[in-house]
Amino acid sequence: MSQAAVSIGPVFAVTLVVLALLAVVAALAGRLGVSRSVVTASVRAVVQLGVVSLLIAAVLRSWWATAGFVLLMLLVAAATSGRRLGSWRHARYAVLPIAAGALPIAALVVAAGTVPLTEVAVLPIAGILIGGAMTATSLSGRRALDELRNRHGEYEAALSLGFLPREAALEVCRPTAGQALVPALDQTRTVGLVSLPGAFVGVLLGGGSAVQAGATQLLVLIALLAVEAVAVALTVELVAAGRLD
């Protein structure tokens, strides 16, 4: 086993349990109301990554299997965002900003030759970008809906001034929905100074040089900014159009 690889064994399992318990204790102490979610999320992560780890070798043998797995990631991301936005039925609309943000930019990154056209390279890049689009869609949609609900009087005032419903909704919800980009912006601004994100660490663990790791992480961060900006813009439009309500 490589000295850079994570050591898997009883100690690894105990460490995971301890970390999850720390998260639960912190949530309980802070009365955050998410202690049960921490447990279920941790268990799901163990099960899902365990299954994916067993299946990934087979998936990566075929472009058809890889494409099918990307589609599965997209559908799960849409379902997750739809639920975060209030209802599973919103998944049919949440899939639009996620797909419109992640898929074209992933294709651009591959077509430009910055990522090798191989299953083992395309699948993780697609997963990272879909995950970023999912987060941006959930955050911006929730913020936009909260603003419309809490500032409904301002929305009605805009209508009385002659604004169309879409324009009135955008006036109210667009500024705060844009705050969904703050995590991506902060991560990009502070990369290398505050944190060394996953792509950087992954390349190093895989035996790549520090320069290759830095280039890979830079590509991922800038691509995520583009993906999430597209996802946020489209999510706000869907909210303003009443598709997400």
N, C-alpha and C positions, 0 to 999 in steps of 0.2 A: 504493500500500500504506500502511496506517495506520502511524504512527510507533510505536504500541504493539505492533504485531504482530511475531512472531518472523521474522527474515530467513532465508529458505530459499535455500540455494545450496551451493557447494563448501565454504565455510568451516563451514557448519552440519554437513555430513556429516563433515568432519574432526574437528570438535568432539565429535560423538557417538562416533567411533572412539576418540579420546583418552580420553574419560570412561570408556568401557567398558574400555579397557586399564588405566586407573588402578584400576578396581574389581578386575580380574583380578590385577594386581600386588599389591594389598593383600591379596587372598584367598590368593595364593601365599605372600607374606611371612609372613602370620599362620597358615599351614597350616590354613586353615579348611575345606578340602575341598570348596569350592563354586566353584572357578575355572571349571570347565567349565559349570556351571549359569549362571554370570554371562554367559558367551558365548552360550549357547543362549537364555537369557532375552532378552538384548539383540537378537539376530537375530530372534527371534519377535516382539518388540515392534515392530521396524522393519517386518517383513512384515505383521503383523496391522493395525497402525495405517495402513500404506499402503493396504491393501485397504479397510479401513473408511472411510478418508478419501475414497476413490473412490466407495464405495457409499452413503455416508451421505446424500447429497443425494436419491438415489432412495428410500431407506428412509423419509426424513422427509416424503415426499409423500403417504403413506398411513398411516392408523391400523393397517390390517392388517399392513403391512410393519413398522411400528414395534413392534407387539405380537409379531410373529414374531422380531424382533431381540432383544427383551427375553427371550423364551423361550430363544433361543440363548444369551444371556448367562447365564441361570439354569442351563442344562444344562452349559455349560462350567465354571461355578463349582462345580457339584456334582461334576463329574468331577475337577476340580483338588483339591477338599477330600478326595474319596474316595481319591485317590492319596496325598495327604499323610497320611491316616489308615491307610495300609498296603496298600490294595488298591483297584483300580478298582471292584470289586463294592460297595464302601461308598458309591459315588455314589448308589445308590438310596435310601439313608438320609440321606446328607449333604444331599440336596436339600430335605429336610423343614425343618431349622432355617433354611436359607438362604431358602427361599420364605416360611416363616412369619414370619421377621423382616423381610424386605425388602418383599414385595409389599403386605401390609396397611398398613404405615406409609407407603409411597409413595402408596397410594390415599388415605390420610388426609390427607397433605400436599396432594395435588391437590384433593381434595374440599373442603378448608378454604379453597381459593382463594388460598393462599400461593404456589402455583406455577401459572402459566397452563395451561389445558387445551389445550395445543398439543403437537404431536409434538416440536418442537425443544426444549421445556422438559421434557417427561415423560421422554424417552429418557435424557438425561444424569443426571437425578435417580435414575432406576431403576438405572442403571449404577453410580453411586456407592454406593447402598444395597446392591445385590447384592454388590459388591466388599467392602464392610465386613462383611456377613454371612458371606461366604466366608472371609475372614481370621479372624473370630472363631470360626467352626466348626472350621477347621483347627487353630488354636492351642489352643482349649479341649479339643478331642478328643484331640490329641496329649498334652497335659498330663494329662488324665484317664486315658488308657491307660497312660502312663508310671507314674503313681502307683499304679494297680492292679497293674502288673507289679512295681514295686520294693517295694511295701508289701503284698505278697500275704499275708504273715503276719498283718498287722493285719486284713485282710479276713476271713481264716479265724477269727481271734479273735472278731470281731464276730458271725460266724455261730454260733460256739460259745456266745455269750451270748444267742442267741435272735433275733438280727436276721434279717430276711428278706434274700435276696440283693441285692435292689435297695437296701434301706436300708443294708446293709453297704457296698455299692459307693459309695453317695453319701457316707457318712461319710469314706471314704478319699479320693475324687477331687474332691468338690465344692469344697473351699477353694482348691486350686491351680488348678483349671479356671477359676475366677473371675478369675485373673490375666490371662486373655486380654483382659480389658477395660482393662488398664493403658495400652496405647498410645492408645486412644480417650479415656480419662480424662485422660491427660497432655496430649494435643493440645488437648482442650477447655479444660483449666485454663490453658494457656499461650498460647492463640491471641491474636495481636496483640502479645504480649510477646516470644515466642521465634520464632514462625513466622507467615507469612501463607499459609494453605493454598490449594489449587487453586481452589476456588469463588470466593474473594475475588479472587485474581489474574485469574481468567477474566472476571469481571464488569468489572474495571477495563480489561482488554485489549479487551473488547467495547464500551467506551465508556460504561459505567455510572458513576455517582457512587460516591464512597467509602462513603457511607451505604448505598446499595443493595448494594454489595459486602459490607459488614459484615453487613447483614441476611441476605443470601443464605448467607454462610458460617455464621452463627449457626444458621440453619434446618438446614443440612446437618449440622453438628456434633451438635446435639441429636437430630436424627433418627437419626444414626449410633449414638449412645449407646443409643437405644431399640432399634434394629435388632439391634445386637450383643448387648445384654443378653438379648433374646429368643432369639437364635441360640445363645448360650452355655448358657442354661438348658435348652433343648431338646436340645442336643448332650450335655450331662451326663446327661440322662434316657435318651437312646439308649444311651450307654455303660453306664449302670447296668442297663439292661434287656437288655444283651448283644447289641444290634443292631449296635453298633460294637465289635469285639473284636480 
